[in-house]
């Protein structure tokens, strides 16, 4: 069974640029959630995708957007990067059956200069 | 406002010295409480889910318990490899998408 994978592992961008992060869900999972984790903090929910539709969004501006593809993989796009966007971006996958346990990938470390 | 608070922020123990980590929560309706372990620079690793007050779950040296206001993660005779940040998160009944609301974590250091 393949776990959740994310790419790239690390990324350095400058303020104002755009970035795309990618996530492949665990086998058998059709739901992907994205979280932002600043250093020393707990993760913050960005949004979730289920059946290629956004299914809930946290307190993040519209410049954070996403996609889910038919194979349940997902992308997180961030436009007009700000210094405060520097964080670990986590992707979690889960199934819709019963109680939802979310399984996380290794994360993408984004540094905005 | 719904929130999750973990204490202490950091805990240093000698190998073999048992202790407990606390997660207190204030939510309008609890669907489930989750414990994860996170190593530096990596994603959280699932440990336990607890659904109702009085429930307990165990895994190796770890035991999680739940009351109506808080959860404890008890660690018995810890080893250096148990060093990590332990995160607590809750799911609310109002959230149909099962999103997680997280505490800031407890950084656990086990000295040999």
Boltz contact constraints between the chains, C-beta under 6 A:
constraints:
  - contact:
      token1: [A, 41]
      token2: [B, 104]
      max_distance: 6.0
  - contact:
      token1: [A, 42]
      token2: [B, 87]
      max_distance: 6.0
  - contact:
      token1: [A, 42]
      token2: [B, 102]
      max_distance: 6.0
  - contact:
      token1: [A, 42]
      token2: [B, 103]
      max_distance: 6.0
  - contact:
      token1: [A, 42]
      token2: [B, 104]
      max_distance: 6.0
  - contact:
      token1: [A, 42]
      token2: [B, 105]
      max_distance: 6.0
  - contact:
      token1: [A, 43]
      token2: [B, 102]
      max_distance: 6.0
  - contact:
      token1: [A, 45]
      token2: [B, 99]
      max_distance: 6.0
  - contact:
      token1: [A, 48]
      token2: [B, 97]
      max_distance: 6.0
  - contact:
      token1: [A, 55]
      token2: [B, 97]
      max_distance: 6.0
  - contact:
      token1: [A, 56]
      token2: [B, 97]
      max_distance: 6.0
  - contact:
      token1: [A, 56]
      token2: [B, 99]
      max_distance: 6.0
  - contact:
      token1: [A, 90]
      token2: [B, 43]
      max_distance: 6.0
  - contact:
      token1: [A, 100]
      token2: [B, 98]
      max_distance: 6.0
  - contact:
      token1: [A, 101]
      token2: [B, 49]
      max_distance: 6.0
  - contact:
      token1: [A, 104]
      token2: [B, 43]
      max_distance: 6.0
  - contact:
      token1: [A, 104]
      token2: [B, 44]
      max_distance: 6.0
  - contact:
      token1: [A, 105]
      token2: [B, 43]
      max_distance: 6.0
  - contact:
      token1: [A, 106]
      token2: [B, 42]
      max_distance: 6.0
  - contact:
      token1: [A, 106]
      token2: [B, 43]
      max_distance: 6.0
  - contact:
      token1: [A, 107]
      token2: [B, 43]
      max_distance: 6.0
